Amino acid sequence: MNKLVGAWRAEDLLIFSNFHRWHAVPPCIITDDESREGLARLDRALGVADKYYVGKL
């Protein structure tokens, strides 16, 4: 989780994490472009967790 939180911070994302859970809450007023950019940042950051996945997708 520490590496994942670090990746979120590197992407300038403010995500709450508590043990094995995380919460991402976008603003209520968000444009389509902002939504796409936020999801792209989240996707890049979650790539850190892919290194630790053992199994089949």
C-alpha distance matrix in Angstrom:
0.0 3.8 5.4 5.0 6.1 8.5 9.7 10.5 12.3 14.1 15.3 16.5 14.6 14.3 11.9 11.4 8.2 9.1 7.6 7.1 9.0 9.4 12.8 14.6 18.2 20.6 23.8 26.8 28.9 27.4 29.4 28.9 28.2 25.5 23.9 24.0 22.6 19.6 18.9 19.4 16.9 14.3 15.3 15.1 11.5 10.5 12.5 9.7 8.4 12.1 12.4 10.7 12.9 15.9 18.8 21.0 20.4
3.8 0.0 3.8 5.4 5.1 6.1 8.6 9.9 10.6 12.3 14.4 15.3 14.2 13.9 12.3 12.1 9.5 10.7 9.7 10.4 12.0 11.7 14.7 16.1 19.5 21.6 24.5 27.8 29.6 28.1 30.1 29.9 28.8 25.9 24.9 25.0 23.0 20.3 20.1 20.2 17.2 15.3 16.7 15.6 12.0 12.1 13.7 10.5 10.5 14.1 13.7 12.7 15.5 18.5 21.7 23.9 23.4
5.4 3.8 0.0 3.8 5.5 5.0 6.2 8.7 9.9 10.4 12.5 14.3 13.7 14.4 13.2 13.9 11.9 13.7 12.7 12.5 13.9 13.2 16.0 16.6 20.1 21.7 24.8 28.1 29.6 27.7 29.2 28.7 27.2 24.7 23.7 23.3 21.2 18.9 18.5 18.0 15.1 13.6 14.4 12.8 9.4 9.8 10.6 7.2 8.1 11.5 10.9 10.7 13.8 17.0 20.1 22.1 21.5
5.0 5.4 3.8 0.0 3.8 5.3 5.0 6.3 8.7 9.8 10.7 12.5 11.1 12.0 10.3 11.4 9.6 12.1 11.7 10.8 11.4 10.1 12.7 13.1 16.7 18.3 21.6 24.7 26.3 24.4 25.9 25.3 24.1 21.6 20.3 20.1 18.3 15.7 15.1 15.0 12.3 10.2 11.3 10.4 6.8 6.8 8.7 6.2 6.6 10.2 10.9 10.8 13.0 16.5 19.2 20.7 19.6
6.1 5.1 5.5 3.8 0.0 3.8 5.4 5.1 6.3 8.6 9.9 10.6 9.1 9.1 7.8 8.8 7.6 10.4 11.1 11.2 11.2 9.3 11.4 11.8 15.1 16.8 19.7 23.0 24.7 23.1 25.0 25.0 23.8 20.9 20.0 20.3 18.2 15.3 15.6 15.9 12.7 10.9 13.0 12.3 8.5 9.5 11.9 9.7 10.3 14.0 14.7 14.5 16.6 20.1 22.8 24.3 23.0
8.5 6.1 5.0 5.3 3.8 0.0 3.8 5.4 5.1 6.2 8.7 9.8 9.8 10.6 10.5 12.0 11.3 14.0 14.4 14.6 15.0 13.1 14.9 14.8 17.8 18.9 21.6 25.1 26.3 24.4 26.0 26.0 24.3 21.5 21.1 21.0 18.5 16.1 16.7 16.2 12.7 12.0 13.8 12.0 8.5 10.6 12.0 9.5 11.4 14.6 14.7 15.2 17.8 21.3 24.2 25.7 24.5
9.7 8.6 6.2 5.0 5.4 3.8 0.0 3.8 5.4 5.0 6.4 8.7 8.7 10.7 10.7 13.0 12.6 15.7 16.1 15.5 15.4 13.2 14.7 13.9 17.0 17.6 20.5 24.0 24.9 22.6 23.7 23.3 21.5 19.0 18.5 18.0 15.4 13.5 13.7 12.7 9.4 8.9 10.3 8.2 4.9 7.7 8.8 7.1 9.6 12.3 12.9 14.1 16.3 20.0 22.5 23.6 22.1
10.5 9.9 8.7 6.3 5.1 5.4 3.8 0.0 3.8 5.4 5.1 6.3 5.1 7.1 7.2 10.1 10.5 14.1 15.3 14.9 13.9 11.0 11.7 10.5 13.3 13.9 16.8 20.3 21.3 19.2 20.7 20.6 19.1 16.3 15.7 15.8 13.4 10.8 11.5 11.5 7.9 7.1 9.7 8.7 5.5 8.1 10.5 9.7 11.3 14.2 15.6 16.4 18.1 21.8 24.0 24.8 23.0
12.3 10.6 9.9 8.7 6.3 5.1 5.4 3.8 0.0 3.8 5.3 4.8 5.5 6.8 8.4 11.0 11.9 15.3 16.8 17.1 16.3 13.4 13.9 12.7 14.9 15.3 17.6 21.3 22.0 20.2 21.8 22.3 20.4 17.4 17.5 17.9 15.0 12.6 14.3 14.0 10.2 10.3 13.1 11.6 8.8 11.7 13.7 12.4 14.4 17.4 18.3 19.1 21.2 24.9 27.3 28.3 26.6
14.1 12.3 10.4 9.8 8.6 6.2 5.0 5.4 3.8 0.0 3.8 5.4 7.5 10.0 11.7 14.5 15.2 18.6 19.7 19.6 19.1 16.3 16.9 15.3 17.6 17.4 19.7 23.3 23.6 21.3 22.3 22.4 20.1 17.5 17.9 17.6 14.3 12.9 14.3 13.1 9.4 10.6 12.6 10.1 8.1 11.7 12.6 11.6 14.4 16.8 17.4 18.9 21.2 24.8 27.2 28.1 26.4
15.3 14.4 12.5 10.7 9.9 8.7 6.4 5.1 5.3 3.8 0.0 3.8 5.5 9.0 10.7 14.2 15.4 19.0 20.5 19.9 18.8 15.6 15.6 13.3 15.3 14.5 16.8 20.4 20.4 17.9 18.7 18.6 16.3 13.8 14.2 13.8 10.5 9.1 10.8 9.6 5.9 7.7 10.0 8.1 6.9 10.5 11.9 12.0 14.6 16.6 17.9 19.6 21.2 25.0 27.0 27.3 25.2
16.5 15.3 14.3 12.5 10.6 9.8 8.7 6.3 4.8 5.4 3.8 0.0 3.8 6.6 9.4 12.8 14.8 18.4 20.5 20.5 18.9 15.5 14.9 12.5 13.8 13.0 14.7 18.4 18.5 16.4 17.8 18.5 16.4 13.2 14.1 14.7 11.4 9.6 12.2 11.9 8.3 9.7 12.8 11.6 10.1 13.3 15.3 15.1 17.3 19.7 21.2 22.4 24.1 27.8 29.9 30.3 28.1
14.6 14.2 13.7 11.1 9.1 9.8 8.7 5.1 5.5 7.5 5.5 3.8 0.0 3.8 6.0 9.6 11.8 15.6 17.8 17.6 15.7 12.1 11.2 8.7 10.3 10.0 12.3 16.0 16.7 14.8 16.7 17.3 15.8 12.5 12.5 13.5 10.9 8.0 10.2 11.0 7.7 7.7 11.3 11.1 9.1 11.6 14.3 14.4 15.8 18.4 20.3 21.1 22.4 26.1 28.0 28.4 26.1
14.3 13.9 14.4 12.0 9.1 10.6 10.7 7.1 6.8 10.0 9.0 6.6 3.8 0.0 3.8 6.7 9.6 13.2 16.0 16.4 14.1 10.6 9.4 7.6 8.9 9.6 11.5 15.2 16.5 15.5 18.0 19.1 18.2 14.6 14.4 16.2 14.0 10.7 12.8 14.3 11.2 10.4 14.1 14.4 11.9 13.7 16.8 16.4 17.3 20.3 22.1 22.3 23.6 27.3 29.3 29.9 27.7
11.9 12.3 13.2 10.3 7.8 10.5 10.7 7.2 8.4 11.7 10.7 9.4 6.0 3.8 0.0 3.8 6.4 10.0 12.8 12.8 10.4 6.8 5.9 5.1 7.6 9.6 12.3 15.5 17.6 16.6 19.3 19.9 19.5 16.1 15.0 16.7 15.2 11.5 12.6 14.5 11.8 9.8 13.2 14.1 11.2 12.1 15.6 15.1 15.2 18.3 20.3 20.1 21.1 24.7 26.5 27.3 25.1
11.4 12.1 13.9 11.4 8.8 12.0 13.0 10.1 11.0 14.5 14.2 12.8 9.6 6.7 3.8 0.0 3.8 6.8 10.2 10.9 8.4 5.6 5.2 6.7 8.9 11.8 14.2 17.0 19.6 19.3 22.2 23.0 22.9 19.5 18.2 20.1 18.9 15.2 15.9 18.1 15.4 13.1 16.3 17.3 14.1 14.3 17.9 17.0 16.4 19.8 21.6 20.7 21.7 25.1 27.0 28.1 26.3
8.2 9.5 11.9 9.6 7.6 11.3 12.6 10.5 11.9 15.2 15.4 14.8 11.8 9.6 6.4 3.8 0.0 3.8 6.5 7.4 5.7 4.2 6.4 8.9 11.8 14.9 17.6 20.3 23.0 22.4 25.1 25.5 25.4 22.2 20.6 22.0 20.9 17.2 17.3 19.2 16.6 13.8 16.4 17.3 13.8 13.4 16.8 15.4 14.3 17.8 19.3 17.9 19.1 22.2 24.3 25.8 24.4
9.1 10.7 13.7 12.1 10.4 14.0 15.7 14.1 15.3 18.6 19.0 18.4 15.6 13.2 10.0 6.8 3.8 0.0 3.8 6.1 5.3 6.3 8.7 12.0 14.5 17.9 20.5 22.9 25.8 25.6 28.4 28.8 28.9 25.7 24.0 25.5 24.5 20.9 20.8 22.7 20.3 17.3 19.6 20.5 17.1 16.2 19.4 17.7 16.0 19.6 20.8 18.8 19.9 22.6 24.7 26.5 25.5
7.6 9.7 12.7 11.7 11.1 14.4 16.1 15.3 16.8 19.7 20.5 20.5 17.8 16.0 12.8 10.2 6.5 3.8 0.0 3.8 5.7 8.1 11.4 14.6 17.6 20.9 23.8 26.1 29.0 28.5 31.1 31.1 31.2 28.2 26.3 27.3 26.4 22.9 22.3 23.9 21.6 18.5 20.2 21.0 17.5 16.1 18.9 16.8 14.7 18.1 18.9 16.4 17.6 20.0 22.2 24.5 23.9
7.1 10.4 12.5 10.8 11.2 14.6 15.5 14.9 17.1 19.6 19.9 20.5 17.6 16.4 12.8 10.9 7.4 6.1 3.8 0.0 3.8 6.9 10.5 13.7 16.9 20.1 23.3 25.5 28.3 27.5 29.9 29.5 29.6 27.0 24.7 25.4 24.9 21.5 20.4 22.0 20.1 16.7 17.9 19.0 15.9 13.8 16.5 14.9 12.2 15.3 16.6 13.9 14.5 16.9 18.9 20.9 20.2
9.0 12.0 13.9 11.4 11.2 15.0 15.4 13.9 16.3 19.1 18.8 18.9 15.7 14.1 10.4 8.4 5.7 5.3 5.7 3.8 0.0 3.8 6.9 10.3 13.3 16.7 19.9 21.8 24.8 24.2 26.7 26.5 26.9 24.2 21.8 22.9 22.6 19.1 18.1 20.2 18.5 15.0 16.6 18.3 15.3 13.4 16.7 15.7 13.4 16.4 18.3 16.2 16.4 19.1 20.6 22.0 20.7
9.4 11.7 13.2 10.1 9.3 13.1 13.2 11.0 13.4 16.3 15.6 15.5 12.1 10.6 6.8 5.6 4.2 6.3 8.1 6.9 3.8 0.0 3.8 6.8 10.0 13.2 16.4 18.7 21.4 20.7 23.2 23.2 23.5 20.6 18.4 19.7 19.2 15.5 14.9 17.2 15.3 12.0 14.2 15.9 12.9 11.6 15.3 14.7 13.0 16.1 18.3 16.9 17.3 20.4 22.0 23.0 21.3
12.8 14.7 16.0 12.7 11.4 14.9 14.7 11.7 13.9 16.9 15.6 14.9 11.2 9.4 5.9 5.2 6.4 8.7 11.4 10.5 6.9 3.8 0.0 3.8 6.4 9.9 12.9 15.0 17.9 17.5 20.3 20.5 21.2 18.1 15.9 17.8 17.6 13.8 13.6 16.4 14.8 11.7 14.5 16.5 14.0 13.2 17.0 17.0 15.7 18.6 21.1 20.1 20.2 23.5 24.7 25.3 23.1
14.6 16.1 16.6 13.1 11.8 14.8 13.9 10.5 12.7 15.3 13.3 12.5 8.7 7.6 5.1 6.7 8.9 12.0 14.6 13.7 10.3 6.8 3.8 0.0 3.8 6.5 9.9 12.3 14.8 13.9 16.6 16.9 17.4 14.3 12.3 14.3 14.0 10.3 10.5 13.5 12.0 9.3 12.5 14.6 12.6 12.5 16.2 16.8 16.2 18.7 21.4 21.1 21.2 24.7 25.8 26.0 23.4
18.2 19.5 20.1 16.7 15.1 17.8 17.0 13.3 14.9 17.6 15.3 13.8 10.3 8.9 7.6 8.9 11.8 14.5 17.6 16.9 13.3 10.0 6.4 3.8 0.0 3.8 6.6 8.7 11.5 11.4 14.5 15.4 16.4 13.3 11.4 14.3 14.3 10.7 11.6 15.0 13.8 11.8 15.0 17.3 15.7 15.9 19.5 20.3 19.9 22.2 25.1 24.9 24.8 28.3 29.2 29.2 26.4
20.6 21.6 21.7 18.3 16.8 18.9 17.6 13.9 15.3 17.4 14.5 13.0 10.0 9.6 9.6 11.8 14.9 17.9 20.9 20.1 16.7 13.2 9.9 6.5 3.8 0.0 3.8 6.5 8.4 7.7 10.8 12.0 13.0 9.7 8.3 11.6 11.6 8.5 10.1 13.4 12.6 11.5 14.7 16.8 16.0 16.6 19.9 21.2 21.3 23.3 26.3 26.5 26.5 30.0 30.8 30.5 27.5
23.8 24.5 24.8 21.6 19.7 21.6 20.5 16.8 17.6 19.7 16.8 14.7 12.3 11.5 12.3 14.2 17.6 20.5 23.8 23.3 19.9 16.4 12.9 9.9 6.6 3.8 0.0 3.8 5.4 6.1 9.9 12.2 13.3 10.1 9.7 13.3 13.3 10.9 13.1 16.1 15.4 14.9 18.1 20.0 19.3 20.2 23.5 24.7 24.9 27.0 29.9 30.2 30.3 33.8 34.6 34.2 31.1
26.8 27.8 28.1 24.7 23.0 25.1 24.0 20.3 21.3 23.3 20.4 18.4 16.0 15.2 15.5 17.0 20.3 22.9 26.1 25.5 21.8 18.7 15.0 12.3 8.7 6.5 3.8 0.0 3.8 6.2 9.8 12.1 14.2 11.7 10.9 14.7 15.5 13.5 15.1 18.4 18.3 17.6 20.5 22.8 22.3 22.9 26.1 27.6 27.6 29.4 32.5 32.8 32.4 35.8 36.3 35.7 32.5
28.9 29.6 29.6 26.3 24.7 26.3 24.9 21.3 22.0 23.6 20.4 18.5 16.7 16.5 17.6 19.6 23.0 25.8 29.0 28.3 24.8 21.4 17.9 14.8 11.5 8.4 5.4 3.8 0.0 3.8 6.9 10.0 11.9 9.9 10.0 13.7 14.4 13.2 15.3 18.1 18.3 18.4 21.0 23.1 23.1 24.1 27.0 28.7 29.1 30.7 33.8 34.4 34.2 37.6 38.1 37.3 33.9
27.4 28.1 27.7 24.4 23.1 24.4 22.6 19.2 20.2 21.3 17.9 16.4 14.8 15.5 16.6 19.3 22.4 25.6 28.5 27.5 24.2 20.7 17.5 13.9 11.4 7.7 6.1 6.2 3.8 0.0 3.8 6.7 8.2 6.2 6.5 10.0 10.8 10.1 12.2 14.7 15.2 15.7 18.1 20.0 20.4 21.6 24.2 26.1 26.8 28.1 31.2 32.2 31.9 35.4 35.8 34.9 31.5
29.4 30.1 29.2 25.9 25.0 26.0 23.7 20.7 21.8 22.3 18.7 17.8 16.7 18.0 19.3 22.2 25.1 28.4 31.1 29.9 26.7 23.2 20.3 16.6 14.5 10.8 9.9 9.8 6.9 3.8 0.0 3.8 5.4 5.1 6.2 8.7 9.9 10.5 12.3 14.2 15.4 16.4 18.2 20.1 21.1 22.4 24.5 26.8 27.7 28.7 31.8 33.1 32.7 36.1 36.4 35.1 31.6
28.9 29.9 28.7 25.3 25.0 26.0 23.3 20.6 22.3 22.4 18.6 18.5 17.3 19.1 19.9 23.0 25.5 28.8 31.1 29.5 26.5 23.2 20.5 16.9 15.4 12.0 12.2 12.1 10.0 6.7 3.8 0.0 3.8 5.5 5.1 6.2 8.7 9.9 10.6 12.3 14.3 15.3 16.4 18.5 20.0 20.9 22.7 25.5 26.3 26.7 30.0 31.4 30.8 34.1 34.1 32.5 28.9
28.2 28.8 27.2 24.1 23.8 24.3 21.5 19.1 20.4 20.1 16.3 16.4 15.8 18.2 19.5 22.9 25.4 28.9 31.2 29.6 26.9 23.5 21.2 17.4 16.4 13.0 13.3 14.2 11.9 8.2 5.4 3.8 0.0 3.8 5.4 5.1 6.2 8.6 9.9 10.5 12.4 14.2 15.2 16.6 18.5 19.9 21.3 24.0 25.3 25.8 28.7 30.5 30.2 33.6 33.9 32.5 29.0
25.5 25.9 24.7 21.6 20.9 21.5 19.0 16.3 17.4 17.5 13.8 13.2 12.5 14.6 16.1 19.5 22.2 25.7 28.2 27.0 24.2 20.6 18.1 14.3 13.3 9.7 10.1 11.7 9.9 6.2 5.1 5.5 3.8 0.0 3.8 5.5 5.1 6.0 8.5 9.8 10.5 12.2 14.1 15.4 16.5 18.2 20.1 22.3 23.6 24.6 27.5 29.0 29.0 32.5 33.1 32.1 28.8
23.9 24.9 23.7 20.3 20.0 21.1 18.5 15.7 17.5 17.9 14.2 14.1 12.5 14.4 15.0 18.2 20.6 24.0 26.3 24.7 21.8 18.4 15.9 12.3 11.4 8.3 9.7 10.9 10.0 6.5 6.2 5.1 5.4 3.8 0.0 3.8 5.5 5.1 6.2 8.6 9.9 10.5 12.2 14.3 15.4 16.3 18.5 20.9 21.7 22.5 25.7 27.0 26.6 30.0 30.3 29.2 25.8
24.0 25.0 23.3 20.1 20.3 21.0 18.0 15.8 17.9 17.6 13.8 14.7 13.5 16.2 16.7 20.1 22.0 25.5 27.3 25.4 22.9 19.7 17.8 14.3 14.3 11.6 13.3 14.7 13.7 10.0 8.7 6.2 5.1 5.5 3.8 0.0 3.8 5.5 5.2 6.1 8.7 9.9 10.4 12.3 14.3 15.2 16.6 19.5 20.5 20.8 24.0 25.7 25.2 28.5 28.8 27.4 23.9
22.6 23.0 21.2 18.3 18.2 18.5 15.4 13.4 15.0 14.3 10.5 11.4 10.9 14.0 15.2 18.9 20.9 24.5 26.4 24.9 22.6 19.2 17.6 14.0 14.3 11.6 13.3 15.5 14.4 10.8 9.9 8.7 6.2 5.1 5.5 3.8 0.0 3.8 5.5 5.1 6.2 8.6 9.8 10.7 12.4 14.2 15.6 18.0 19.6 20.3 23.0 24.9 25.0 28.5 29.2 28.2 25.0
19.6 20.3 18.9 15.7 15.3 16.1 13.5 10.8 12.6 12.9 9.1 9.6 8.0 10.7 11.5 15.2 17.2 20.9 22.9 21.5 19.1 15.5 13.8 10.3 10.7 8.5 10.9 13.5 13.2 10.1 10.5 9.9 8.6 6.0 5.1 5.5 3.8 0.0 3.8 5.4 5.1 6.2 8.6 10.0 10.6 12.2 14.4 16.4 17.6 18.8 21.6 23.1 23.2 26.8 27.7 27.0 23.9
18.9 20.1 18.5 15.1 15.6 16.7 13.7 11.5 14.3 14.3 10.8 12.2 10.2 12.8 12.6 15.9 17.3 20.8 22.3 20.4 18.1 14.9 13.6 10.5 11.6 10.1 13.1 15.1 15.3 12.2 12.3 10.6 9.9 8.5 6.2 5.2 5.5 3.8 0.0 3.8 5.4 5.0 6.0 8.6 9.8 10.3 12.3 14.9 15.7 16.4 19.5 20.9 20.5 24.0 24.6 23.6 20.4
19.4 20.2 18.0 15.0 15.9 16.2 12.7 11.5 14.0 13.1 9.6 11.9 11.0 14.3 14.5 18.1 19.2 22.7 23.9 22.0 20.2 17.2 16.4 13.5 15.0 13.4 16.1 18.4 18.1 14.7 14.2 12.3 10.5 9.8 8.6 6.1 5.1 5.4 3.8 0.0 3.8 5.4 5.0 6.2 8.6 9.9 10.8 13.6 15.1 15.4 18.2 20.2 20.1 23.6 24.3 23.3 20.3
16.9 17.2 15.1 12.3 12.7 12.7 9.4 7.9 10.2 9.4 5.9 8.3 7.7 11.2 11.8 15.4 16.6 20.3 21.6 20.1 18.5 15.3 14.8 12.0 13.8 12.6 15.4 18.3 18.3 15.2 15.4 14.3 12.4 10.5 9.9 8.7 6.2 5.1 5.4 3.8 0.0 3.8 5.4 5.2 6.2 8.6 10.0 11.9 13.8 14.9 17.3 19.1 19.7 23.4 24.6 24.3 21.5
14.3 15.3 13.6 10.2 10.9 12.0 8.9 7.1 10.3 10.6 7.7 9.7 7.7 10.4 9.8 13.1 13.8 17.3 18.5 16.7 15.0 12.0 11.7 9.3 11.8 11.5 14.9 17.6 18.4 15.7 16.4 15.3 14.2 12.2 10.5 9.9 8.6 6.2 5.0 5.4 3.8 0.0 3.8 5.5 5.1 6.1 8.7 10.5 11.4 12.9 15.6 16.9 17.1 20.8 22.0 21.8 19.1
15.3 16.7 14.4 11.3 13.0 13.8 10.3 9.7 13.1 12.6 10.0 12.8 11.3 14.1 13.2 16.3 16.4 19.6 20.2 17.9 16.6 14.2 14.5 12.5 15.0 14.7 18.1 20.5 21.0 18.1 18.2 16.4 15.2 14.1 12.2 10.4 9.8 8.6 6.0 5.0 5.4 3.8 0.0 3.8 5.5 5.1 6.4 9.4 10.3 10.6 13.6 15.3 15.2 18.7 19.5 18.9 16.1
15.1 15.6 12.8 10.4 12.3 12.0 8.2 8.7 11.6 10.1 8.1 11.6 11.1 14.4 14.1 17.3 17.3 20.5 21.0 19.0 18.3 15.9 16.5 14.6 17.3 16.8 20.0 22.8 23.1 20.0 20.1 18.5 16.6 15.4 14.3 12.3 10.7 10.0 8.6 6.2 5.2 5.5 3.8 0.0 3.8 5.5 5.3 7.7 10.0 10.3 12.5 14.8 15.5 19.0 20.4 20.1 17.8
11.5 12.0 9.4 6.8 8.5 8.5 4.9 5.5 8.8 8.1 6.9 10.1 9.1 11.9 11.2 14.1 13.8 17.1 17.5 15.9 15.3 12.9 14.0 12.6 15.7 16.0 19.3 22.3 23.1 20.4 21.1 20.0 18.5 16.5 15.4 14.3 12.4 10.6 9.8 8.6 6.2 5.1 5.5 3.8 0.0 3.8 5.3 5.9 8.0 9.8 11.7 13.3 14.5 18.2 20.1 20.4 18.4
10.5 12.1 9.8 6.8 9.5 10.6 7.7 8.1 11.7 11.7 10.5 13.3 11.6 13.7 12.1 14.3 13.4 16.2 16.1 13.8 13.4 11.6 13.2 12.5 15.9 16.6 20.2 22.9 24.1 21.6 22.4 20.9 19.9 18.2 16.3 15.2 14.2 12.2 10.3 9.9 8.6 6.1 5.1 5.5 3.8 0.0 3.8 5.2 5.4 7.0 9.7 10.8 11.3 15.1 16.7 17.0 15.0
12.5 13.7 10.6 8.7 11.9 12.0 8.8 10.5 13.7 12.6 11.9 15.3 14.3 16.8 15.6 17.9 16.8 19.4 18.9 16.5 16.7 15.3 17.0 16.2 19.5 19.9 23.5 26.1 27.0 24.2 24.5 22.7 21.3 20.1 18.5 16.6 15.6 14.4 12.3 10.8 10.0 8.7 6.4 5.3 5.3 3.8 0.0 3.8 5.4 5.1 7.4 9.7 10.3 13.8 15.5 15.7 14.0
9.7 10.5 7.2 6.2 9.7 9.5 7.1 9.7 12.4 11.6 12.0 15.1 14.4 16.4 15.1 17.0 15.4 17.7 16.8 14.9 15.7 14.7 17.0 16.8 20.3 21.2 24.7 27.6 28.7 26.1 26.8 25.5 24.0 22.3 20.9 19.5 18.0 16.4 14.9 13.6 11.9 10.5 9.4 7.7 5.9 5.2 3.8 0.0 3.8 5.5 6.0 7.9 9.8 13.4 15.8 16.9 15.9
8.4 10.5 8.1 6.6 10.3 11.4 9.6 11.3 14.4 14.4 14.6 17.3 15.8 17.3 15.2 16.4 14.3 16.0 14.7 12.2 13.4 13.0 15.7 16.2 19.9 21.3 24.9 27.6 29.1 26.8 27.7 26.3 25.3 23.6 21.7 20.5 19.6 17.6 15.7 15.1 13.8 11.4 10.3 10.0 8.0 5.4 5.4 3.8 0.0 3.8 5.4 5.5 6.8 10.5 13.0 14.3 13.4
12.1 14.1 11.5 10.2 14.0 14.6 12.3 14.2 17.4 16.8 16.6 19.7 18.4 20.3 18.3 19.8 17.8 19.6 18.1 15.3 16.4 16.1 18.6 18.7 22.2 23.3 27.0 29.4 30.7 28.1 28.7 26.7 25.8 24.6 22.5 20.8 20.3 18.8 16.4 15.4 14.9 12.9 10.6 10.3 9.8 7.0 5.1 5.5 3.8 0.0 3.8 5.4 5.3 8.7 10.6 11.5 10.6
12.4 13.7 10.9 10.9 14.7 14.7 12.9 15.6 18.3 17.4 17.9 21.2 20.3 22.1 20.3 21.6 19.3 20.8 18.9 16.6 18.3 18.3 21.1 21.4 25.1 26.3 29.9 32.5 33.8 31.2 31.8 30.0 28.7 27.5 25.7 24.0 23.0 21.6 19.5 18.2 17.3 15.6 13.6 12.5 11.7 9.7 7.4 6.0 5.4 3.8 0.0 3.8 5.7 8.3 11.2 12.8 13.0
10.7 12.7 10.7 10.8 14.5 15.2 14.1 16.4 19.1 18.9 19.6 22.4 21.1 22.3 20.1 20.7 17.9 18.8 16.4 13.9 16.2 16.9 20.1 21.1 24.9 26.5 30.2 32.8 34.4 32.2 33.1 31.4 30.5 29.0 27.0 25.7 24.9 23.1 20.9 20.2 19.1 16.9 15.3 14.8 13.3 10.8 9.7 7.9 5.5 5.4 3.8 0.0 3.8 6.4 9.7 12.2 12.9
12.9 15.5 13.8 13.0 16.6 17.8 16.3 18.1 21.2 21.2 21.2 24.1 22.4 23.6 21.1 21.7 19.1 19.9 17.6 14.5 16.4 17.3 20.2 21.2 24.8 26.5 30.3 32.4 34.2 31.9 32.7 30.8 30.2 29.0 26.6 25.2 25.0 23.2 20.5 20.1 19.7 17.1 15.2 15.5 14.5 11.3 10.3 9.8 6.8 5.3 5.7 3.8 0.0 3.8 6.4 8.6 9.2
15.9 18.5 17.0 16.5 20.1 21.3 20.0 21.8 24.9 24.8 25.0 27.8 26.1 27.3 24.7 25.1 22.2 22.6 20.0 16.9 19.1 20.4 23.5 24.7 28.3 30.0 33.8 35.8 37.6 35.4 36.1 34.1 33.6 32.5 30.0 28.5 28.5 26.8 24.0 23.6 23.4 20.8 18.7 19.0 18.2 15.1 13.8 13.4 10.5 8.7 8.3 6.4 3.8 0.0 3.8 7.1 9.3
18.8 21.7 20.1 19.2 22.8 24.2 22.5 24.0 27.3 27.2 27.0 29.9 28.0 29.3 26.5 27.0 24.3 24.7 22.2 18.9 20.6 22.0 24.7 25.8 29.2 30.8 34.6 36.3 38.1 35.8 36.4 34.1 33.9 33.1 30.3 28.8 29.2 27.7 24.6 24.3 24.6 22.0 19.5 20.4 20.1 16.7 15.5 15.8 13.0 10.6 11.2 9.7 6.4 3.8 0.0 3.8 6.7
21.0 23.9 22.1 20.7 24.3 25.7 23.6 24.8 28.3 28.1 27.3 30.3 28.4 29.9 27.3 28.1 25.8 26.5 24.5 20.9 22.0 23.0 25.3 26.0 29.2 30.5 34.2 35.7 37.3 34.9 35.1 32.5 32.5 32.1 29.2 27.4 28.2 27.0 23.6 23.3 24.3 21.8 18.9 20.1 20.4 17.0 15.7 16.9 14.3 11.5 12.8 12.2 8.6 7.1 3.8 0.0 3.8
20.4 23.4 21.5 19.6 23.0 24.5 22.1 23.0 26.6 26.4 25.2 28.1 26.1 27.7 25.1 26.3 24.4 25.5 23.9 20.2 20.7 21.3 23.1 23.4 26.4 27.5 31.1 32.5 33.9 31.5 31.6 28.9 29.0 28.8 25.8 23.9 25.0 23.9 20.4 20.3 21.5 19.1 16.1 17.8 18.4 15.0 14.0 15.9 13.4 10.6 13.0 12.9 9.2 9.3 6.7 3.8 0.0
